[in-house]
Amino acid sequence: MNIKYFQDTGTLHIEFRVADVAETRDLDEDIQLDVDNDGNICAITIELARERADIPHFSFEQIAV
């Protein structure tokens, strides 16, 4: 997983896996979802993320199985 936050535009891009994007679906005017040929989610892009989410307070935790 690769997470990028572009502070100058407030854009958040979360890449779940590297794959060829077959289609980009607009969930609303500021959120796009990238899917592969099998319909699996590859990435999500959120424009104006700093206004839609609490971006400065981000944490990540990986839980062992």
PyMOL Python script that loads the backbone (N, CA, C, O; Angstrom):
from pymol import cmd

cmd.read_pdbstr("""\
ATOM      1  N   MET A   1       0.853  -1.165   0.000  1.00  0.00           N
ATOM      2  CA  MET A   1       0.000   0.000   0.000  1.00  0.00           C
ATOM      3  C   MET A   1       0.900   1.230   0.000  1.00  0.00           C
ATOM      4  O   MET A   1       1.930   1.269   0.673  1.00  0.00           O
ATOM      5  N   ASN A   2       0.492   2.219  -0.760  1.00  0.00           N
ATOM      6  CA  ASN A   2       1.239   3.464  -0.856  1.00  0.00           C
ATOM      7  C   ASN A   2       0.248   4.616  -0.673  1.00  0.00           C
ATOM      8  O   ASN A   2      -0.755   4.700  -1.382  1.00  0.00           O
ATOM      9  N   ILE A   3       0.537   5.494   0.276  1.00  0.00           N
ATOM     10  CA  ILE A   3      -0.346   6.625   0.563  1.00  0.00           C
ATOM     11  C   ILE A   3       0.411   7.914   0.305  1.00  0.00           C
ATOM     12  O   ILE A   3       1.511   8.113   0.821  1.00  0.00           O
ATOM     13  N   LYS A   4      -0.185   8.795  -0.502  1.00  0.00           N
ATOM     14  CA  LYS A   4       0.413  10.100  -0.796  1.00  0.00           C
ATOM     15  C   LYS A   4      -0.604  11.184  -0.493  1.00  0.00           C
ATOM     16  O   LYS A   4      -1.773  11.087  -0.864  1.00  0.00           O
ATOM     17  N   TYR A   5      -0.133  12.221   0.191  1.00  0.00           N
ATOM     18  CA  TYR A   5      -0.968  13.382   0.450  1.00  0.00           C
ATOM     19  C   TYR A   5      -0.270  14.589  -0.136  1.00  0.00           C
ATOM     20  O   TYR A   5       0.848  14.918   0.260  1.00  0.00           O
ATOM     21  N   PHE A   6      -0.919  15.248  -1.072  1.00  0.00           N
ATOM     22  CA  PHE A   6      -0.374  16.428  -1.728  1.00  0.00           C
ATOM     23  C   PHE A   6      -0.904  17.662  -1.016  1.00  0.00           C
ATOM     24  O   PHE A   6      -2.030  18.101  -1.252  1.00  0.00           O
ATOM     25  N   GLN A   7      -0.076  18.208  -0.144  1.00  0.00           N
ATOM     26  CA  GLN A   7      -0.511  19.286   0.730  1.00  0.00           C
ATOM     27  C   GLN A   7      -0.931  20.537  -0.043  1.00  0.00           C
ATOM     28  O   GLN A   7      -1.839  21.252   0.381  1.00  0.00           O
ATOM     29  N   ASP A   8      -0.278  20.802  -1.170  1.00  0.00           N
ATOM     30  CA  ASP A   8      -0.603  22.012  -1.929  1.00  0.00           C
ATOM     31  C   ASP A   8      -2.010  21.990  -2.516  1.00  0.00           C
ATOM     32  O   ASP A   8      -2.630  23.043  -2.666  1.00  0.00           O
ATOM     33  N   THR A   9      -2.519  20.813  -2.847  1.00  0.00           N
ATOM     34  CA  THR A   9      -3.866  20.714  -3.413  1.00  0.00           C
ATOM     35  C   THR A   9      -4.860  20.049  -2.469  1.00  0.00           C
ATOM     36  O   THR A   9      -6.065  20.073  -2.719  1.00  0.00           O
ATOM     37  N   GLY A  10      -4.363  19.454  -1.383  1.00  0.00           N
ATOM     38  CA  GLY A  10      -5.239  18.756  -0.445  1.00  0.00           C
ATOM     39  C   GLY A  10      -5.745  17.432  -0.990  1.00  0.00           C
ATOM     40  O   GLY A  10      -6.797  16.946  -0.575  1.00  0.00           O
ATOM     41  N   THR A  11      -4.991  16.843  -1.925  1.00  0.00           N
ATOM     42  CA  THR A  11      -5.394  15.590  -2.561  1.00  0.00           C
ATOM     43  C   THR A  11      -4.756  14.408  -1.844  1.00  0.00           C
ATOM     44  O   THR A  11      -3.558  14.411  -1.562  1.00  0.00           O
ATOM     45  N   LEU A  12      -5.563  13.406  -1.556  1.00  0.00           N
ATOM     46  CA  LEU A  12      -5.094  12.167  -0.938  1.00  0.00           C
ATOM     47  C   LEU A  12      -5.222  11.049  -1.959  1.00  0.00           C
ATOM     48  O   LEU A  12      -6.286  10.851  -2.544  1.00  0.00           O
ATOM     49  N   HIS A  13      -4.127  10.316  -2.171  1.00  0.00           N
ATOM     50  CA  HIS A  13      -4.136   9.186  -3.107  1.00  0.00           C
ATOM     51  C   HIS A  13      -3.667   7.949  -2.351  1.00  0.00           C
ATOM     52  O   HIS A  13      -2.559   7.921  -1.815  1.00  0.00           O
ATOM     53  N   ILE A  14      -4.513   6.937  -2.313  1.00  0.00           N
ATOM     54  CA  ILE A  14      -4.185   5.683  -1.641  1.00  0.00           C
ATOM     55  C   ILE A  14      -4.144   4.584  -2.701  1.00  0.00           C
ATOM     56  O   ILE A  14      -5.161   4.251  -3.310  1.00  0.00           O
ATOM     57  N   GLU A  15      -2.955   4.031  -2.907  1.00  0.00           N
ATOM     58  CA  GLU A  15      -2.786   2.933  -3.852  1.00  0.00           C
ATOM     59  C   GLU A  15      -2.751   1.640  -3.047  1.00  0.00           C
ATOM     60  O   GLU A  15      -1.843   1.427  -2.243  1.00  0.00           O
ATOM     61  N   PHE A  16      -3.734   0.783  -3.261  1.00  0.00           N
ATOM     62  CA  PHE A  16      -3.831  -0.462  -2.520  1.00  0.00           C
ATOM     63  C   PHE A  16      -2.937  -1.544  -3.098  1.00  0.00           C
ATOM     64  O   PHE A  16      -2.400  -2.383  -2.375  1.00  0.00           O
ATOM     65  N   ARG A  17      -2.788  -1.508  -4.420  1.00  0.00           N
ATOM     66  CA  ARG A  17      -1.899  -2.464  -5.073  1.00  0.00           C
ATOM     67  C   ARG A  17      -1.553  -1.947  -6.458  1.00  0.00           C
ATOM     68  O   ARG A  17      -2.317  -1.205  -7.076  1.00  0.00           O
ATOM     69  N   VAL A  18      -0.385  -2.357  -6.930  1.00  0.00           N
ATOM     70  CA  VAL A  18       0.056  -1.961  -8.262  1.00  0.00           C
ATOM     71  C   VAL A  18      -0.630  -2.869  -9.273  1.00  0.00           C
ATOM     72  O   VAL A  18      -0.482  -4.090  -9.226  1.00  0.00           O
ATOM     73  N   ALA A  19      -1.371  -2.272 -10.174  1.00  0.00           N
ATOM     74  CA  ALA A  19      -2.088  -3.026 -11.202  1.00  0.00           C
ATOM     75  C   ALA A  19      -2.447  -2.071 -12.334  1.00  0.00           C
ATOM     76  O   ALA A  19      -2.472  -0.854 -12.155  1.00  0.00           O
ATOM     77  N   ASP A  20      -2.720  -2.636 -13.485  1.00  0.00           N
ATOM     78  CA  ASP A  20      -3.198  -1.827 -14.602  1.00  0.00           C
ATOM     79  C   ASP A  20      -4.631  -1.399 -14.319  1.00  0.00           C
ATOM     80  O   ASP A  20      -5.495  -2.232 -14.046  1.00  0.00           O
ATOM     81  N   VAL A  21      -4.875  -0.109 -14.387  1.00  0.00           N
ATOM     82  CA  VAL A  21      -6.208   0.431 -14.126  1.00  0.00           C
ATOM     83  C   VAL A  21      -7.048   0.282 -15.391  1.00  0.00           C
ATOM     84  O   VAL A  21      -6.690   0.805 -16.446  1.00  0.00           O
ATOM     85  N   ALA A  22      -8.148  -0.423 -15.282  1.00  0.00           N
ATOM     86  CA  ALA A  22      -9.050  -0.629 -16.418  1.00  0.00           C
ATOM     87  C   ALA A  22     -10.120   0.451 -16.481  1.00  0.00           C
ATOM     88  O   ALA A  22     -10.605   0.803 -17.557  1.00  0.00           O
ATOM     89  N   GLU A  23     -10.484   0.974 -15.301  1.00  0.00           N
ATOM     90  CA  GLU A  23     -11.570   1.953 -15.251  1.00  0.00           C
ATOM     91  C   GLU A  23     -11.409   2.824 -14.008  1.00  0.00           C
ATOM     92  O   GLU A  23     -11.010   2.353 -12.943  1.00  0.00           O
ATOM     93  N   THR A  24     -11.727   4.092 -14.172  1.00  0.00           N
ATOM     94  CA  THR A  24     -11.803   5.013 -13.040  1.00  0.00           C
ATOM     95  C   THR A  24     -13.265   5.403 -12.874  1.00  0.00           C
ATOM     96  O   THR A  24     -13.893   5.926 -13.794  1.00  0.00           O
ATOM     97  N   ARG A  25     -13.791   5.141 -11.691  1.00  0.00           N
ATOM     98  CA  ARG A  25     -15.203   5.423 -11.409  1.00  0.00           C
ATOM     99  C   ARG A  25     -15.301   6.643 -10.508  1.00  0.00           C
ATOM    100  O   ARG A  25     -14.594   6.738  -9.505  1.00  0.00           O
ATOM    101  N   ASP A  26     -16.170   7.568 -10.860  1.00  0.00           N
ATOM    102  CA  ASP A  26     -16.425   8.733 -10.026  1.00  0.00           C
ATOM    103  C   ASP A  26     -17.459   8.356  -8.981  1.00  0.00           C
ATOM    104  O   ASP A  26     -18.598   8.027  -9.316  1.00  0.00           O
ATOM    105  N   LEU A  27     -17.062   8.403  -7.709  1.00  0.00           N
ATOM    106  CA  LEU A  27     -18.020   8.142  -6.635  1.00  0.00           C
ATOM    107  C   LEU A  27     -18.819   9.392  -6.311  1.00  0.00           C
ATOM    108  O   LEU A  27     -19.997   9.314  -5.961  1.00  0.00           O
ATOM    109  N   ASP A  28     -18.179  10.534  -6.427  1.00  0.00           N
ATOM    110  CA  ASP A  28     -18.831  11.840  -6.396  1.00  0.00           C
ATOM    111  C   ASP A  28     -17.882  12.800  -7.098  1.00  0.00           C
ATOM    112  O   ASP A  28     -16.925  12.353  -7.731  1.00  0.00           O
ATOM    113  N   GLU A  29     -18.114  14.094  -7.008  1.00  0.00           N
ATOM    114  CA  GLU A  29     -17.289  15.033  -7.782  1.00  0.00           C
ATOM    115  C   GLU A  29     -15.850  15.121  -7.283  1.00  0.00           C
ATOM    116  O   GLU A  29     -15.001  15.655  -7.996  1.00  0.00           O
ATOM    117  N   ASP A  30     -15.543  14.623  -6.094  1.00  0.00           N
ATOM    118  CA  ASP A  30     -14.199  14.724  -5.543  1.00  0.00           C
ATOM    119  C   ASP A  30     -13.536  13.386  -5.239  1.00  0.00           C
ATOM    120  O   ASP A  30     -12.407  13.368  -4.749  1.00  0.00           O
ATOM    121  N   ILE A  31     -14.197  12.275  -5.512  1.00  0.00           N
ATOM    122  CA  ILE A  31     -13.634  10.958  -5.182  1.00  0.00           C
ATOM    123  C   ILE A  31     -13.673  10.055  -6.418  1.00  0.00           C
ATOM    124  O   ILE A  31     -14.721   9.850  -7.030  1.00  0.00           O
ATOM    125  N   GLN A  32     -12.488   9.521  -6.765  1.00  0.00           N
ATOM    126  CA  GLN A  32     -12.374   8.594  -7.889  1.00  0.00           C
ATOM    127  C   GLN A  32     -11.817   7.266  -7.387  1.00  0.00           C
ATOM    128  O   GLN A  32     -10.917   7.226  -6.548  1.00  0.00           O
ATOM    129  N   LEU A  33     -12.366   6.197  -7.914  1.00  0.00           N
ATOM    130  CA  LEU A  33     -11.969   4.843  -7.555  1.00  0.00           C
ATOM    131  C   LEU A  33     -11.405   4.164  -8.800  1.00  0.00           C
ATOM    132  O   LEU A  33     -12.078   4.100  -9.829  1.00  0.00           O
ATOM    133  N   ASP A  34     -10.174   3.658  -8.714  1.00  0.00           N
ATOM    134  CA  ASP A  34      -9.546   2.941  -9.821  1.00  0.00           C
ATOM    135  C   ASP A  34      -9.720   1.447  -9.606  1.00  0.00           C
ATOM    136  O   ASP A  34      -9.458   0.933  -8.519  1.00  0.00           O
ATOM    137  N   VAL A  35     -10.165   0.752 -10.654  1.00  0.00           N
ATOM    138  CA  VAL A  35     -10.344  -0.696 -10.582  1.00  0.00           C
ATOM    139  C   VAL A  35      -9.621  -1.362 -11.751  1.00  0.00           C
ATOM    140  O   VAL A  35      -9.404  -0.749 -12.796  1.00  0.00           O
ATOM    141  N   ASP A  36      -9.250  -2.640 -11.551  1.00  0.00           N
ATOM    142  CA  ASP A  36      -8.589  -3.399 -12.610  1.00  0.00           C
ATOM    143  C   ASP A  36      -9.628  -4.127 -13.462  1.00  0.00           C
ATOM    144  O   ASP A  36     -10.830  -3.939 -13.276  1.00  0.00           O
ATOM    145  N   ASN A  37      -9.166  -4.947 -14.387  1.00  0.00           N
ATOM    146  CA  ASN A  37     -10.065  -5.671 -15.295  1.00  0.00           C
ATOM    147  C   ASN A  37     -11.028  -6.619 -14.579  1.00  0.00           C
ATOM    148  O   ASN A  37     -12.100  -6.925 -15.101  1.00  0.00           O
ATOM    149  N   ASP A  38     -10.652  -7.079 -13.397  1.00  0.00           N
ATOM    150  CA  ASP A  38     -11.503  -7.988 -12.627  1.00  0.00           C
ATOM    151  C   ASP A  38     -12.427  -7.258 -11.655  1.00  0.00           C
ATOM    152  O   ASP A  38     -13.181  -7.894 -10.919  1.00  0.00           O
ATOM    153  N   GLY A  39     -12.371  -5.927 -11.652  1.00  0.00           N
ATOM    154  CA  GLY A  39     -13.206  -5.137 -10.753  1.00  0.00           C
ATOM    155  C   GLY A  39     -12.623  -4.953  -9.369  1.00  0.00           C
ATOM    156  O   GLY A  39     -13.298  -4.442  -8.476  1.00  0.00           O
ATOM    157  N   ASN A  40     -11.364  -5.365  -9.175  1.00  0.00           N
ATOM    158  CA  ASN A  40     -10.698  -5.189  -7.882  1.00  0.00           C
ATOM    159  C   ASN A  40     -10.229  -3.745  -7.725  1.00  0.00           C
ATOM    160  O   ASN A  40      -9.783  -3.122  -8.688  1.00  0.00           O
ATOM    161  N   ILE A  41     -10.332  -3.224  -6.517  1.00  0.00           N
ATOM    162  CA  ILE A  41      -9.915  -1.850  -6.253  1.00  0.00           C
ATOM    163  C   ILE A  41      -8.393  -1.764  -6.278  1.00  0.00           C
ATOM    164  O   ILE A  41      -7.706  -2.528  -5.600  1.00  0.00           O
ATOM    165  N   CYS A  42      -7.880  -0.828  -7.064  1.00  0.00           N
ATOM    166  CA  CYS A  42      -6.440  -0.569  -7.139  1.00  0.00           C
ATOM    167  C   CYS A  42      -6.066   0.652  -6.304  1.00  0.00           C
ATOM    168  O   CYS A  42      -5.060   0.653  -5.596  1.00  0.00           O
ATOM    169  N   ALA A  43      -6.901   1.699  -6.401  1.00  0.00           N
ATOM    170  CA  ALA A  43      -6.573   2.952  -5.722  1.00  0.00           C
ATOM    171  C   ALA A  43      -7.819   3.802  -5.561  1.00  0.00           C
ATOM    172  O   ALA A  43      -8.839   3.590  -6.216  1.00  0.00           O
ATOM    173  N   ILE A  44      -7.701   4.770  -4.667  1.00  0.00           N
ATOM    174  CA  ILE A  44      -8.750   5.770  -4.483  1.00  0.00           C
ATOM    175  C   ILE A  44      -8.081   7.135  -4.370  1.00  0.00           C
ATOM    176  O   ILE A  44      -7.047   7.278  -3.718  1.00  0.00           O
ATOM    177  N   THR A  45      -8.676   8.127  -5.006  1.00  0.00           N
ATOM    178  CA  THR A  45      -8.177   9.494  -4.945  1.00  0.00           C
ATOM    179  C   THR A  45      -9.277  10.384  -4.388  1.00  0.00           C
ATOM    180  O   THR A  45     -10.416  10.350  -4.854  1.00  0.00           O
ATOM    181  N   ILE A  46      -8.921  11.180  -3.385  1.00  0.00           N
ATOM    182  CA  ILE A  46      -9.878  12.090  -2.762  1.00  0.00           C
ATOM    183  C   ILE A  46      -9.357  13.511  -2.914  1.00  0.00           C
ATOM    184  O   ILE A  46      -8.347  13.883  -2.316  1.00  0.00           O
ATOM    185  N   GLU A  47     -10.055  14.296  -3.718  1.00  0.00           N
ATOM    186  CA  GLU A  47      -9.725  15.709  -3.870  1.00  0.00           C
ATOM    187  C   GLU A  47     -10.282  16.462  -2.659  1.00  0.00           C
ATOM    188  O   GLU A  47     -11.295  16.062  -2.085  1.00  0.00           O
ATOM    189  N   LEU A  48      -9.626  17.534  -2.284  1.00  0.00           N
ATOM    190  CA  LEU A  48     -10.053  18.352  -1.143  1.00  0.00           C
ATOM    191  C   LEU A  48     -10.154  17.518   0.128  1.00  0.00           C
ATOM    192  O   LEU A  48     -11.031  17.743   0.963  1.00  0.00           O
ATOM    193  N   ALA A  49      -9.254  16.559   0.266  1.00  0.00           N
ATOM    194  CA  ALA A  49      -9.294  15.634   1.405  1.00  0.00           C
ATOM    195  C   ALA A  49      -9.156  16.340   2.737  1.00  0.00           C
ATOM    196  O   ALA A  49      -9.747  15.908   3.727  1.00  0.00           O
ATOM    197  N   ARG A  50      -8.391  17.414   2.785  1.00  0.00           N
ATOM    198  CA  ARG A  50      -8.214  18.098   4.071  1.00  0.00           C
ATOM    199  C   ARG A  50      -9.521  18.696   4.582  1.00  0.00           C
ATOM    200  O   ARG A  50      -9.678  18.927   5.780  1.00  0.00           O
ATOM    201  N   GLU A  51     -10.465  18.946   3.659  1.00  0.00           N
ATOM    202  CA  GLU A  51     -11.773  19.470   4.048  1.00  0.00           C
ATOM    203  C   GLU A  51     -12.773  18.346   4.356  1.00  0.00           C
ATOM    204  O   GLU A  51     -13.759  18.561   5.061  1.00  0.00           O
ATOM    205  N   ARG A  52     -12.510  17.158   3.825  1.00  0.00           N
ATOM    206  CA  ARG A  52     -13.449  16.049   3.962  1.00  0.00           C
ATOM    207  C   ARG A  52     -13.048  15.042   5.021  1.00  0.00           C
ATOM    208  O   ARG A  52     -13.855  14.209   5.433  1.00  0.00           O
ATOM    209  N   ALA A  53     -11.792  15.116   5.465  1.00  0.00           N
ATOM    210  CA  ALA A  53     -11.292  14.161   6.457  1.00  0.00           C
ATOM    211  C   ALA A  53     -10.310  14.874   7.378  1.00  0.00           C
ATOM    212  O   ALA A  53      -9.880  15.992   7.092  1.00  0.00           O
ATOM    213  N   ASP A  54      -9.965  14.240   8.455  1.00  0.00           N
ATOM    214  CA  ASP A  54      -9.042  14.820   9.434  1.00  0.00           C
ATOM    215  C   ASP A  54      -7.606  14.429   9.064  1.00  0.00           C
ATOM    216  O   ASP A  54      -6.942  13.706   9.805  1.00  0.00           O
ATOM    217  N   ILE A  55      -7.142  14.911   7.920  1.00  0.00           N
ATOM    218  CA  ILE A  55      -5.852  14.517   7.350  1.00  0.00           C
ATOM    219  C   ILE A  55      -4.665  14.771   8.273  1.00  0.00           C
ATOM    220  O   ILE A  55      -3.804  13.896   8.369  1.00  0.00           O
ATOM    221  N   PRO A  56      -4.560  15.900   8.953  1.00  0.00           N
ATOM    222  CA  PRO A  56      -3.363  16.095   9.793  1.00  0.00           C
ATOM    223  C   PRO A  56      -3.226  15.065  10.907  1.00  0.00           C
ATOM    224  O   PRO A  56      -2.135  14.893  11.452  1.00  0.00           O
ATOM    225  N   HIS A  57      -4.307  14.379  11.255  1.00  0.00           N
ATOM    226  CA  HIS A  57      -4.268  13.394  12.331  1.00  0.00           C
ATOM    227  C   HIS A  57      -4.452  11.998  11.764  1.00  0.00           C
ATOM    228  O   HIS A  57      -5.479  11.351  11.968  1.00  0.00           O
ATOM    229  N   PHE A  58      -3.444  11.558  11.058  1.00  0.00           N
ATOM    230  CA  PHE A  58      -3.470  10.262  10.385  1.00  0.00           C
ATOM    231  C   PHE A  58      -2.612   9.268  11.160  1.00  0.00           C
ATOM    232  O   PHE A  58      -1.507   9.599  11.591  1.00  0.00           O
ATOM    233  N   SER A  59      -3.119   8.060  11.334  1.00  0.00           N
ATOM    234  CA  SER A  59      -2.309   7.007  11.944  1.00  0.00           C
ATOM    235  C   SER A  59      -2.553   5.716  11.185  1.00  0.00           C
ATOM    236  O   SER A  59      -3.600   5.538  10.562  1.00  0.00           O
ATOM    237  N   PHE A  60      -1.595   4.831  11.239  1.00  0.00           N
ATOM    238  CA  PHE A  60      -1.673   3.547  10.553  1.00  0.00           C
ATOM    239  C   PHE A  60      -1.257   2.471  11.523  1.00  0.00           C
ATOM    240  O   PHE A  60      -0.249   2.608  12.216  1.00  0.00           O
ATOM    241  N   GLU A  61      -2.028   1.400  11.577  1.00  0.00           N
ATOM    242  CA  GLU A  61      -1.684   0.298  12.467  1.00  0.00           C
ATOM    243  C   GLU A  61      -1.899  -1.010  11.717  1.00  0.00           C
ATOM    244  O   GLU A  61      -2.958  -1.240  11.134  1.00  0.00           O
ATOM    245  N   GLN A  62      -0.896  -1.846  11.739  1.00  0.00           N
ATOM    246  CA  GLN A  62      -1.009  -3.158  11.113  1.00  0.00           C
ATOM    247  C   GLN A  62      -1.193  -4.194  12.215  1.00  0.00           C
ATOM    248  O   GLN A  62      -0.394  -4.268  13.149  1.00  0.00           O
ATOM    249  N   ILE A  63      -2.241  -4.984  12.102  1.00  0.00           N
ATOM    250  CA  ILE A  63      -2.588  -5.974  13.111  1.00  0.00           C
ATOM    251  C   ILE A  63      -2.129  -7.346  12.624  1.00  0.00           C
ATOM    252  O   ILE A  63      -2.485  -7.770  11.525  1.00  0.00           O
ATOM    253  N   ALA A  64      -1.349  -8.029  13.434  1.00  0.00           N
ATOM    254  CA  ALA A  64      -0.882  -9.375  13.084  1.00  0.00           C
ATOM    255  C   ALA A  64      -2.055 -10.347  13.141  1.00  0.00           C
ATOM    256  O   ALA A  64      -2.955 -10.198  13.967  1.00  0.00           O
ATOM    257  N   VAL A  65      -2.038 -11.327  12.270  1.00  0.00           N
ATOM    258  CA  VAL A  65      -3.115 -12.312  12.223  1.00  0.00           C
ATOM    259  C   VAL A  65      -2.819 -13.441  13.164  1.00  0.00           C
ATOM    260  O   VAL A  65      -3.609 -14.378  13.272  1.00  0.00           O
TER     261      VAL A  65
END
""", "prot")
cmd.dss("prot")
cmd.show_as("cartoon", "prot")
cmd.util.cbc("prot")
cmd.orient("prot")
